């Protein structure tokens, strides 16, 4: 079952809390692309795209798209004051040199150790890995935004990934439609719940062990 736009925006808004002033941030396609819409106006951030934009802004209003401006996924974007353009080699060079402070990615599976599998389901056609492998290994922090289960209700947070890995032990935080997990020293910690979801529900839909903080945050927005 898919997620409505309100659920996706809740997740994107929570992800925006991971962004600090002055960061260079790379956004994956899908839900991560909604994150700029939830940043406070005064927050100065440089959003980076593998196709060569440093300084992406919010999504354009319908009818105001510029056909010459798109992100690495091919979706229309705007640019902020002070933005710059480069070729993909330079854009990937920034990633590999560790110049990206935070990447926010989608995923197919995440293990309790923070392993990431987000690029292929065996037997299905994909355009390629894109920048996920470099970002997962080289970004200062890796946040994952994904549905808690797949369309068949199968948990996507697992003890060990069964899909081909993008990178090992790279994920720092997982934000789903139900909850927020932190990855710490190879273990998962449930730190936040989106209202009205419960610990019981999250436990039933998570295929691995995790600990729970004493003062769990309930996200009301």
MDAnalysis code that builds the backbone (N, CA, C; Angstrom):
import MDAnalysis as mda
import numpy as np

u = mda.Universe.empty(663, n_residues=221, atom_resindex=np.repeat(np.arange(221), 3), trajectory=True)
u.add_TopologyAttr("name", ["N", "CA", "C"] * 221)
u.add_TopologyAttr("resid", np.arange(1, 222))
u.add_TopologyAttr("resname", ["UNK", "UNK", "UNK", "UNK", "UNK", "UNK", "UNK", "UNK", "UNK", "UNK", "UNK", "UNK", "UNK", "UNK", "UNK", "UNK", "UNK", "UNK", "UNK", "UNK", "UNK", "UNK", "UNK", "UNK", "UNK", "UNK", "UNK", "UNK", "UNK", "UNK", "UNK", "UNK", "UNK", "UNK", "UNK", "UNK", "UNK", "UNK", "UNK", "UNK", "UNK", "UNK", "UNK", "UNK", "UNK", "UNK", "UNK", "UNK", "UNK", "UNK", "UNK", "UNK", "UNK", "UNK", "UNK", "UNK", "UNK", "UNK", "UNK", "UNK", "UNK", "UNK", "UNK", "UNK", "UNK", "UNK", "UNK", "UNK", "UNK", "UNK", "UNK", "UNK", "UNK", "UNK", "UNK", "UNK", "UNK", "UNK", "UNK", "UNK", "UNK", "UNK", "UNK", "UNK", "UNK", "UNK", "UNK", "UNK", "UNK", "UNK", "UNK", "UNK", "UNK", "UNK", "UNK", "UNK", "UNK", "UNK", "UNK", "UNK", "UNK", "UNK", "UNK", "UNK", "UNK", "UNK", "UNK", "UNK", "UNK", "UNK", "UNK", "UNK", "UNK", "UNK", "UNK", "UNK", "UNK", "UNK", "UNK", "UNK", "UNK", "UNK", "UNK", "UNK", "UNK", "UNK", "UNK", "UNK", "UNK", "UNK", "UNK", "UNK", "UNK", "UNK", "UNK", "UNK", "UNK", "UNK", "UNK", "UNK", "UNK", "UNK", "UNK", "UNK", "UNK", "UNK", "UNK", "UNK", "UNK", "UNK", "UNK", "UNK", "UNK", "UNK", "UNK", "UNK", "UNK", "UNK", "UNK", "UNK", "UNK", "UNK", "UNK", "UNK", "UNK", "UNK", "UNK", "UNK", "UNK", "UNK", "UNK", "UNK", "UNK", "UNK", "UNK", "UNK", "UNK", "UNK", "UNK", "UNK", "UNK", "UNK", "UNK", "UNK", "UNK", "UNK", "UNK", "UNK", "UNK", "UNK", "UNK", "UNK", "UNK", "UNK", "UNK", "UNK", "UNK", "UNK", "UNK", "UNK", "UNK", "UNK", "UNK", "UNK", "UNK", "UNK", "UNK", "UNK", "UNK", "UNK", "UNK", "UNK", "UNK", "UNK", "UNK", "UNK", "UNK", "UNK", "UNK", "UNK", "UNK"])
u.atoms.positions = np.array([
    [0.852, -1.202, 0.000],
    [0.000, 0.000, 0.000],
    [0.881, 1.243, 0.000],
    [0.606, 2.174, -0.864],
    [1.410, 3.377, -0.968],
    [1.103, 4.376, 0.128],
    [1.944, 5.390, 0.218],
    [1.784, 6.423, 1.223],
    [1.173, 7.663, 0.602],
    [0.246, 8.304, 1.321],
    [-0.318, 9.552, 0.862],
    [0.691, 10.674, 0.989],
    [0.405, 11.787, 0.321],
    [1.336, 12.914, 0.329],
    [1.533, 13.467, 1.729],
    [0.486, 13.424, 2.578],
    [0.633, 13.939, 3.936],
    [1.633, 13.114, 4.736],
    [1.595, 11.795, 4.573],
    [2.540, 10.924, 5.275],
    [3.952, 11.186, 4.781],
    [4.116, 11.309, 3.479],
    [5.445, 11.567, 2.924],
    [5.991, 12.906, 3.414],
    [5.121, 13.895, 3.512],
    [5.568, 15.205, 3.985],
    [5.926, 15.187, 5.471],
    [5.239, 14.375, 6.258],
    [5.622, 14.230, 7.670],
    [7.037, 13.675, 7.772],
    [7.311, 12.664, 6.963],
    [8.642, 12.056, 6.966],
    [9.696, 13.058, 6.502],
    [9.372, 13.798, 5.449],
    [10.315, 14.792, 4.931],
    [10.556, 15.898, 5.957],
    [9.507, 16.299, 6.650],
    [9.662, 17.338, 7.676],
    [10.569, 16.852, 8.804],
    [10.382, 15.592, 9.209],
    [11.263, 15.056, 10.260],
    [12.709, 14.992, 9.771],
    [12.892, 14.605, 8.523],
    [14.246, 14.544, 7.972],
    [14.898, 15.918, 7.938],
    [14.089, 16.956, 7.727],
    [14.644, 18.315, 7.675],
    [15.262, 18.727, 9.006],
    [14.845, 18.083, 10.102],
    [15.411, 18.387, 11.415],
    [16.864, 17.926, 11.537],
    [17.303, 17.055, 10.634],
    [18.687, 16.577, 10.651],
    [19.638, 17.573, 9.995],
    [19.084, 18.600, 9.362],
    [19.893, 19.544, 8.593],
    [20.253, 20.752, 9.448],
    [21.533, 21.066, 9.482],
    [22.027, 22.216, 10.238],
    [22.497, 23.313, 9.290],
    [22.560, 24.514, 9.818],
    [22.996, 25.677, 9.044],
    [24.353, 25.422, 8.375],
    [24.435, 25.745, 7.087],
    [25.694, 25.676, 6.370],
    [26.068, 24.321, 5.807],
    [25.215, 23.324, 5.973],
    [25.525, 21.985, 5.474],
    [25.474, 21.903, 3.949],
    [26.216, 20.936, 3.407],
    [26.039, 20.490, 2.027],
    [25.284, 19.171, 2.107],
    [24.115, 19.106, 1.462],
    [23.208, 17.971, 1.614],
    [22.854, 17.397, 0.248],
    [22.922, 16.078, 0.134],
    [22.492, 15.402, -1.088],
    [21.178, 14.687, -0.818],
    [20.232, 14.827, -1.737],
    [18.915, 14.219, -1.591],
    [18.693, 13.154, -2.652],
    [18.207, 11.992, -2.227],
    [17.803, 10.967, -3.170],
    [16.477, 11.331, -3.814],
    [16.033, 10.502, -4.760],
    [14.759, 10.754, -5.426],
    [13.611, 10.270, -4.546],
    [12.396, 10.702, -4.865],
    [11.233, 10.297, -4.089],
    [11.017, 11.201, -2.893],
    [10.725, 10.602, -1.743],
    [10.421, 11.371, -0.534],
    [11.528, 12.356, -0.164],
    [12.809, 11.985, -0.270],
    [13.858, 12.960, 0.089],
    [13.773, 14.277, -0.675],
    [13.244, 14.242, -1.891],
    [13.160, 15.473, -2.684],
    [12.177, 16.480, -2.098],
    [11.339, 16.041, -1.144],
    [10.380, 16.940, -0.495],
    [11.004, 17.715, 0.666],
    [12.176, 17.308, 1.103],
    [12.786, 17.889, 2.305],
    [12.985, 19.403, 2.212],
    [13.479, 19.956, 1.091],
    [13.689, 21.415, 1.049],
    [12.432, 22.227, 1.318],
    [11.263, 21.660, 1.032],
    [10.013, 22.382, 1.248],
    [9.704, 22.590, 2.731],
    [10.432, 21.909, 3.611],
    [10.136, 21.967, 5.043],
    [11.214, 22.669, 5.856],
    [12.201, 23.225, 5.189],
    [13.247, 23.942, 5.912],
    [12.804, 25.358, 6.258],
    [13.155, 25.856, 7.443],
    [12.879, 27.261, 7.758],
    [13.555, 28.181, 6.747],
    [12.918, 29.293, 6.461],
    [13.427, 30.215, 5.451],
    [14.848, 30.686, 5.764],
    [15.163, 30.809, 7.053],
    [16.468, 31.360, 7.428],
    [17.597, 30.327, 7.355],
    [17.272, 29.062, 7.161],
    [18.308, 28.029, 7.093],
    [19.020, 28.078, 5.749],
    [20.322, 28.278, 5.791],
    [21.127, 28.345, 4.575],
    [21.826, 27.006, 4.368],
    [21.412, 26.301, 3.336],
    [21.932, 24.972, 3.035],
    [22.221, 24.897, 1.549],
    [23.253, 24.151, 1.176],
    [23.527, 23.890, -0.229],
    [23.119, 22.453, -0.551],
    [22.057, 22.303, -1.328],
    [21.632, 20.976, -1.757],
    [22.391, 20.585, -3.018],
    [22.979, 19.407, -2.974],
    [23.885, 18.916, -4.008],
    [23.199, 17.819, -4.820],
    [23.394, 17.842, -6.136],
    [22.858, 16.792, -7.009],
    [23.979, 16.215, -7.851],
    [23.943, 14.900, -8.059],
    [25.023, 14.238, -8.788],
    [25.143, 14.683, -10.238],
    [24.060, 15.243, -10.785],
    [24.139, 15.695, -12.181],
    [24.774, 17.077, -12.310],
    [25.195, 17.679, -11.184],
    [25.997, 18.884, -11.280],
    [25.375, 20.174, -10.806],
    [24.479, 20.110, -9.819],
    [23.921, 21.328, -9.217],
    [24.352, 21.381, -7.758],
    [24.860, 22.512, -7.335],
    [25.122, 22.760, -5.920],
    [24.348, 24.017, -5.555],
    [23.241, 23.815, -4.837],
    [22.385, 24.943, -4.494],
    [20.965, 24.809, -5.002],
    [20.422, 23.577, -4.993],
    [19.024, 23.394, -5.380],
    [18.107, 24.023, -4.339],
    [16.963, 24.510, -4.818],
    [15.978, 25.091, -3.924],
    [14.761, 24.201, -3.793],
    [13.635, 24.807, -3.468],
    [12.387, 24.067, -3.313],
    [11.877, 23.590, -4.667],
    [10.914, 22.669, -4.616],
    [10.278, 22.213, -5.847],
    [9.541, 23.383, -6.489],
    [9.588, 23.504, -7.818],
    [8.892, 24.620, -8.467],
    [7.381, 24.455, -8.400],
    [6.683, 25.577, -8.415],
    [5.231, 25.517, -8.467],
    [4.796, 24.966, -9.817],
    [3.655, 24.300, -9.817],
    [3.150, 23.704, -11.047],
    [2.947, 24.786, -12.103],
    [3.488, 24.540, -13.276],
    [3.398, 25.499, -14.367],
    [4.580, 26.435, -14.455],
    [5.440, 26.432, -13.427],
    [6.610, 27.312, -13.410],
    [7.916, 26.524, -13.529],
    [7.826, 25.267, -13.950],
    [9.022, 24.444, -14.093],
    [9.908, 24.972, -15.220],
    [11.219, 24.881, -15.020],
    [12.200, 25.219, -16.046],
    [12.688, 23.908, -16.652],
    [12.442, 23.707, -17.941],
    [12.790, 22.428, -18.570],
    [14.293, 22.164, -18.586],
    [15.090, 23.184, -18.318],
    [16.544, 23.021, -18.296],
    [17.103, 22.773, -16.898],
    [16.226, 22.721, -15.901],
    [16.665, 22.517, -14.521],
    [16.017, 21.266, -13.948],
    [16.818, 20.254, -13.660],
    [16.289, 19.043, -13.043],
    [17.344, 18.451, -12.121],
    [16.896, 17.600, -11.206],
    [17.839, 16.922, -10.322],
    [18.334, 15.637, -10.979],
    [19.099, 14.841, -10.236],
    [19.688, 13.634, -10.810],
    [18.635, 12.599, -11.195],
    [17.443, 12.717, -10.635],
    [16.361, 11.806, -10.986],
    [15.529, 12.283, -12.156],
    [15.860, 13.471, -12.687],
    [15.134, 14.009, -13.826],
    [13.912, 14.824, -13.467],
    [13.728, 15.133, -12.179],
    [12.568, 15.900, -11.748],
    [12.912, 17.389, -11.669],
    [11.953, 18.272, -12.004],
    [12.237, 19.708, -12.028],
    [12.582, 20.257, -10.651],
    [13.528, 21.195, -10.629],
    [13.947, 21.831, -9.382],
    [14.098, 23.326, -9.618],
    [14.289, 24.054, -8.535],
    [14.685, 25.456, -8.614],
    [16.114, 25.557, -8.081],
    [16.716, 26.720, -8.221],
    [18.048, 26.935, -7.654],
    [18.010, 28.155, -6.744],
    [18.875, 28.136, -5.736],
    [18.945, 29.225, -4.780],
    [19.972, 30.257, -5.214],
    [19.899, 31.427, -4.608],
    [20.923, 32.444, -4.830],
    [22.283, 31.893, -4.399],
    [23.282, 32.065, -5.233],
    [24.610, 31.563, -4.913],
    [24.871, 30.154, -5.386],
    [23.911, 29.562, -6.095],
    [24.097, 28.194, -6.589],
    [25.131, 28.162, -7.710],
    [25.627, 26.965, -7.999],
    [26.600, 26.804, -9.074],
    [26.346, 25.496, -9.801],
    [26.938, 25.385, -10.994],
    [26.779, 24.196, -11.818],
    [28.147, 23.603, -12.119],
    [28.193, 22.295, -12.243],
    [29.437, 21.613, -12.593],
    [29.085, 20.340, -13.350],
    [30.091, 19.661, -13.887],
    [29.784, 18.393, -14.543],
    [29.703, 17.280, -13.496],
    [29.242, 16.103, -13.927],
    [29.042, 15.004, -12.982],
    [30.346, 14.537, -12.351],
    [31.453, 14.651, -13.082],
    [32.742, 14.233, -12.520],
    [33.090, 15.061, -11.290],
    [32.865, 16.369, -11.373],
    [33.133, 17.243, -10.227],
    [32.135, 16.961, -9.106],
    [30.864, 16.755, -9.476],
    [29.838, 16.468, -8.474],
    [30.169, 15.196, -7.697],
    [30.610, 14.157, -8.411],
    [30.999, 12.919, -7.731],
    [32.311, 13.096, -6.972],
    [33.184, 13.955, -7.476],
    [34.417, 14.247, -6.756],
    [34.145, 14.861, -5.400],
    [33.130, 15.727, -5.325],
    [32.744, 16.313, -4.045],
    [32.327, 15.229, -3.058],
    [31.553, 14.258, -3.560],
    [31.106, 13.163, -2.693],
    [32.302, 12.356, -2.205],
    [33.153, 11.956, -3.145],
    [34.264, 11.063, -2.806],
    [35.303, 11.729, -1.907],
    [35.370, 13.052, -1.958],
    [36.293, 13.788, -1.086],
    [35.687, 14.063, 0.290],
    [34.451, 13.626, 0.509],
    [33.825, 13.818, 1.802],
    [33.273, 15.209, 2.024],
    [32.934, 15.911, 0.934],
    [32.431, 17.281, 1.057],
    [30.924, 17.350, 1.310],
    [30.240, 16.210, 1.255],
    [28.800, 16.179, 1.519],
    [28.592, 15.823, 2.988],
    [27.934, 16.712, 3.724],
    [27.747, 16.521, 5.163],
    [26.667, 15.501, 5.485],
    [25.623, 15.473, 4.666],
    [24.465, 14.619, 4.939],
    [23.860, 14.171, 3.626],
    [23.509, 12.889, 3.538],
    [22.710, 12.426, 2.414],
    [21.432, 11.802, 2.949],
    [20.325, 12.056, 2.271],
    [19.021, 11.519, 2.652],
    [18.542, 10.661, 1.491],
    [18.450, 9.360, 1.722],
    [18.203, 8.403, 0.656],
    [16.955, 7.568, 0.923],
    [16.374, 7.031, -0.131],
    [15.364, 5.999, 0.002],
    [16.048, 4.650, 0.116],
    [15.278, 3.608, 0.457],
    [15.885, 2.286, 0.577],
    [14.856, 1.182, 0.404],
    [15.351, 0.017, 0.018],
    [14.534, -1.189, -0.082],
    [14.593, -1.985, 1.215],
    [15.768, -2.018, 1.830],
    [15.974, -2.683, 3.118],
    [17.090, -1.971, 3.876],
    [16.981, -2.016, 5.213],
    [18.076, -1.594, 6.089],
    [18.199, -2.645, 7.183],
    [19.418, -3.062, 7.481],
    [19.614, -4.054, 8.539],
    [19.787, -3.367, 9.883],
    [19.703, -4.174, 10.944],
    [19.849, -3.619, 12.293],
    [21.252, -3.071, 12.544],
    [22.211, -3.458, 11.712],
    [23.580, -2.930, 11.828],
    [23.778, -1.656, 11.013],
    [22.752, -1.281, 10.235],
    [22.887, -0.101, 9.391],
    [23.352, -0.396, 7.984],
    [23.312, -1.677, 7.570],
    [23.602, -2.010, 6.176],
    [22.489, -1.458, 5.293],
    [22.858, -0.990, 4.109],
    [21.908, -0.363, 3.188],
    [21.780, -1.179, 1.907],
    [20.536, -1.478, 1.521],
    [20.254, -2.126, 0.236],
    [19.194, -1.282, -0.460],
    [19.610, -0.500, -1.447],
    [18.643, 0.433, -2.039],
    [18.761, 0.571, -3.550],
    [19.453, -0.365, -4.220],
    [19.669, -0.097, -5.634],
    [19.073, -1.121, -6.584],
    [18.791, -2.355, -6.136],
    [18.270, -3.340, -7.078],
    [17.481, -4.432, -6.367],
    [16.412, -4.869, -7.036],
    [15.724, -6.112, -6.695],
    [16.110, -7.106, -7.775],
    [16.783, -8.204, -7.431],
    [17.238, -9.146, -8.457],
    [16.118, -9.559, -9.410],
    [16.431, -9.522, -10.693],
    [15.460, -9.905, -11.712],
    [14.697, -8.745, -12.300],
    [14.801, -7.566, -11.672],
    [14.114, -6.385, -12.183],
    [15.118, -5.441, -12.833],
    [14.654, -4.731, -13.854],
    [15.530, -3.802, -14.550],
    [15.689, -2.517, -13.737],
    [16.905, -2.027, -13.692],
    [17.180, -0.751, -13.032],
    [18.108, 0.061, -13.927],
    [18.040, 1.395, -13.838],
    [18.910, 2.225, -14.675],
    [20.367, 2.207, -14.234],
    [20.632, 1.733, -13.023],
    [21.997, 1.722, -12.502],
    [22.006, 2.148, -11.049],
    [23.161, 2.072, -10.424],
    [23.259, 2.399, -9.006],
    [23.215, 3.900, -8.757],
    [23.571, 4.708, -9.739],
    [23.619, 6.143, -9.515],
    [24.720, 6.489, -8.528],
    [24.443, 7.449, -7.659],
    [25.459, 7.881, -6.705],
    [25.330, 7.256, -5.334],
    [24.409, 6.278, -5.197],
    [24.110, 5.747, -3.866],
    [25.319, 5.126, -3.186],
    [26.140, 4.387, -3.929],
    [27.275, 3.709, -3.305],
    [28.278, 4.715, -2.750],
    [28.610, 5.739, -3.543],
    [29.540, 6.761, -3.066],
    [28.974, 7.520, -1.876],
    [27.699, 7.905, -1.983],
    [27.074, 8.679, -0.915],
    [27.014, 7.888, 0.385],
    [26.633, 6.620, 0.292],
    [26.503, 5.792, 1.491],
    [27.833, 5.637, 2.216],
    [28.923, 5.621, 1.470],
    [30.236, 5.416, 2.074],
    [30.929, 6.714, 2.493],
    [30.661, 7.806, 1.768],
    [31.474, 9.006, 1.940],
    [30.762, 10.183, 2.601],
    [29.432, 10.186, 2.614],
    [28.727, 11.301, 3.254],
    [28.990, 11.283, 4.757],
    [29.003, 12.465, 5.359],
    [29.246, 12.550, 6.792],
    [28.191, 11.846, 7.615],
    [26.940, 11.882, 7.148],
    [25.833, 11.227, 7.837],
    [24.869, 10.699, 6.792],
    [24.314, 9.508, 7.042],
    [23.377, 8.887, 6.104],
    [22.029, 8.702, 6.789],
    [20.999, 9.351, 6.244],
    [19.633, 9.197, 6.727],
    [18.818, 8.471, 5.666],
    [17.970, 7.558, 6.096],
    [17.118, 6.807, 5.176],
    [15.661, 7.170, 5.428],
    [14.946, 7.452, 4.347],
    [13.502, 7.682, 4.387],
    [12.837, 6.566, 3.600],
    [11.972, 5.799, 4.245],
    [11.311, 4.701, 3.534],
    [10.055, 4.269, 4.275],
    [9.175, 3.584, 3.554],
    [8.020, 2.964, 4.181],
    [8.512, 1.876, 5.121],
    [7.807, 1.657, 6.209],
    [8.247, 0.664, 7.193],
    [8.149, -0.756, 6.645],
    [7.174, -0.994, 5.783],
    [7.003, -2.298, 5.140],
    [6.825, -2.097, 3.644],
    [6.992, -3.185, 2.875],
    [6.756, -3.066, 1.436],
    [5.267, -3.185, 1.142],
    [4.898, -3.199, -0.139],
    [3.482, -3.189, -0.516],
    [2.746, -4.451, -0.090],
    [3.506, -5.496, 0.243],
    [2.905, -6.746, 0.714],
    [2.931, -6.867, 2.236],
    [3.356, -5.815, 2.908],
    [3.407, -5.830, 4.362],
    [4.642, -6.479, 4.946],
    [5.642, -6.750, 4.113],
    [6.885, -7.374, 4.576],
    [7.802, -6.300, 5.161],
    [8.336, -6.517, 6.365],
    [9.209, -5.506, 6.982],
    [10.427, -5.182, 6.128],
    [10.794, -3.907, 6.123],
    [11.983, -3.464, 5.391],
    [13.164, -3.196, 6.325],
    [12.900, -3.183, 7.624],
    [13.974, -3.119, 8.620],
    [14.176, -4.536, 9.127],
    [15.341, -5.093, 8.864],
    [15.555, -6.534, 9.036],
    [16.843, -6.819, 9.812],
    [16.964, -8.065, 10.257],
    [18.190, -8.478, 10.949],
    [19.379, -8.462, 10.006],
    [19.157, -8.978, 8.794],
    [20.213, -9.008, 7.783],
    [19.571, -8.821, 6.416],
    [20.113, -7.944, 5.599],
    [19.528, -7.668, 4.285],
    [19.606, -8.904, 3.388],
    [18.523, -9.168, 2.671],
    [18.494, -10.263, 1.701],
    [18.702, -9.753, 0.284],
    [18.625, -8.462, 0.090],
    [18.866, -7.856, -1.218],
    [20.335, -7.439, -1.324],
    [20.842, -7.291, -2.554],
    [22.243, -6.872, -2.725],
    [22.522, -5.544, -2.015],
    [23.632, -5.492, -1.299],
    [23.961, -4.303, -0.513],
    [24.501, -3.171, -1.376],
    [24.158, -1.967, -0.958],
    [24.780, -0.766, -1.504],
    [26.059, -0.463, -0.736],
    [25.972, -0.556, 0.596],
    [27.132, -0.354, 1.471],
    [26.822, -0.946, 2.836],
    [27.865, -1.328, 3.555],
    [27.708, -1.915, 4.879],
    [27.811, -0.858, 5.976],
    [27.083, -1.078, 7.041],
    [27.138, -0.284, 8.285],
    [27.308, 1.212, 8.033],
    [26.461, 1.740, 7.183],
    [26.592, 3.151, 6.797],
    [25.447, 4.025, 7.283],
    [24.293, 3.434, 7.592],
    [23.099, 4.210, 7.934],
    [23.178, 4.687, 9.384],
    [22.858, 5.961, 9.590],
    [22.873, 6.551, 10.930],
    [21.478, 6.708, 11.522],
    [20.493, 6.980, 10.676],
    [19.128, 7.196, 11.149],
    [18.148, 6.701, 10.092],
    [17.064, 6.063, 10.553],
    [16.005, 5.559, 9.672],
    [14.712, 6.261, 10.047],
    [14.085, 6.892, 9.072],
    [12.803, 7.565, 9.288],
    [11.775, 6.877, 8.406],
    [10.779, 6.249, 9.021],
    [9.727, 5.574, 8.265],
    [8.404, 6.300, 8.482],
    [7.347, 5.741, 7.899],
    [6.024, 6.323, 8.097],
    [5.492, 6.066, 9.502],
    [6.164, 5.199, 10.262],
    [5.721, 4.871, 11.613],
    [6.600, 5.454, 12.709],
    [7.918, 5.475, 12.468],
    [8.827, 5.739, 13.579],
    [10.191, 6.210, 13.097],
    [11.035, 6.526, 14.079],
    [12.420, 6.927, 13.819],
    [13.345, 6.038, 14.642],
    [14.333, 5.450, 13.961],
    [15.348, 4.637, 14.619],
    [16.709, 5.289, 14.463],
    [17.518, 5.226, 15.502],
    [18.928, 5.593, 15.412],
    [19.748, 4.297, 15.378],
    [20.823, 4.312, 14.605],
    [21.736, 3.170, 14.572],
    [22.956, 3.529, 15.416],
    [23.209, 2.710, 16.433],
    [24.329, 3.000, 17.346],
    [25.095, 1.724, 17.653],
    [26.356, 1.698, 17.265],
    [27.250, 0.572, 17.546],
    [26.642, -0.762, 17.135],
    [26.088, -0.790, 15.932],
    [25.567, -2.032, 15.376],
    [24.209, -2.456, 15.881],
    [23.511, -1.567, 16.569],
    [22.183, -1.881, 17.099],
    [21.207, -0.756, 16.795],
    [19.923, -1.102, 16.762],
    [18.874, -0.117, 16.507],
    [18.262, 0.371, 17.809],
    [17.978, 1.660, 17.842],
    [17.312, 2.271, 18.986],
    [16.078, 3.006, 18.475],
    [14.906, 2.615, 18.961],
    [13.667, 3.313, 18.624],
    [13.592, 4.577, 19.468],
    [13.639, 5.737, 18.813],
    [13.701, 6.996, 19.559],
    [12.457, 7.858, 19.414],
    [11.671, 7.634, 18.343],
    [10.517, 8.489, 18.083],
    [9.408, 7.688, 17.408],
    [8.177, 8.105, 17.658],
    [7.005, 7.531, 17.002],
    [6.192, 8.637, 16.358],
    [5.674, 8.375, 15.168],
    [4.699, 9.275, 14.576],
    [3.330, 8.928, 15.151],
    [2.650, 9.915, 15.752],
    [1.295, 9.678, 16.245],
    [0.391, 9.322, 15.056],
    [-0.547, 8.380, 15.216],
    [-0.941, 7.668, 16.437],
    [-0.329, 6.272, 16.558],
    [0.794, 6.018, 15.891],
    [1.377, 4.675, 15.885],
    [1.983, 4.347, 17.250],
    [2.093, 3.054, 17.532],
    [2.509, 2.592, 18.852],
    [3.747, 1.706, 18.765],
    [4.378, 1.507, 19.918],
    [5.530, 0.610, 19.995],
    [5.121, -0.804, 19.600],
    [3.933, -1.223, 20.005],
    [3.444, -2.561, 19.662],
    [3.354, -2.741, 18.155],
    [2.815, -1.742, 17.465],
    [2.704, -1.816, 16.008],
    [4.075, -1.848, 15.354],
    [4.971, -0.987, 15.811],
    [6.317, -0.940, 15.238],
    [7.045, -2.264, 15.456],
    [6.901, -2.840, 16.636],
    [7.539, -4.124, 16.929],
    [7.043, -5.209, 15.983],
    [5.737, -5.232, 15.736],
    [5.150, -6.251, 14.861],
    [5.607, -6.105, 13.419],
    [5.988, -4.884, 13.027],
    [6.345, -4.629, 11.632],
    [7.852, -4.468, 11.422],
    [8.628, -4.819, 12.430],
    [10.090, -4.732, 12.343],
    [10.675, -6.125, 12.525],
    [11.504, -6.561, 11.579],
    [11.988, -7.947, 11.574],
    [13.368, -8.093, 12.223],
    [13.568, -7.388, 13.326],
    [14.817, -7.537, 14.079],
    [14.608, -6.957, 15.472],
    [15.560, -7.219, 16.340],
    [15.497, -6.681, 17.697],
    [15.918, -5.214, 17.709],
    [15.403, -4.475, 18.668],
    [15.812, -3.084, 18.867],
    [15.535, -2.692, 20.306],
    [16.230, -1.683, 20.774],
    [15.969, -1.134, 22.099],
    [15.118, 0.124, 21.964],
    [14.594, 0.591, 23.085],
    [13.687, 1.743, 23.081],
    [14.177, 2.757, 24.113],
    [14.248, 4.015, 23.722],
    [14.648, 5.043, 24.677],
    [13.566, 5.208, 25.735],
    [13.956, 5.617, 26.928],
    [12.994, 5.759, 28.017],
    [11.988, 6.864, 27.734],
    [12.476, 7.988, 27.241],
    [11.601, 9.139, 26.996],
    [11.370, 9.270, 25.492],
    [10.568, 8.371, 24.946],
    [10.365, 8.341, 23.504],
    [9.575, 9.568, 23.049],
    [10.012, 10.154, 21.958],
    [9.340, 11.336, 21.417],
    [8.134, 10.911, 20.583],
    [7.015, 11.589, 20.767],
    [5.832, 11.376, 19.930],
    [5.722, 12.565, 18.983],
    [5.830, 12.311, 17.695],
    [5.788, 13.378, 16.693],
    [4.336, 13.632, 16.322],
    [3.862, 14.837, 16.585],
    [2.448, 15.157, 16.413],
    [2.129, 15.813, 15.080],
    [3.114, 16.360, 14.384],
    [2.772, 17.065, 13.153],
    [2.446, 16.089, 12.028],
])
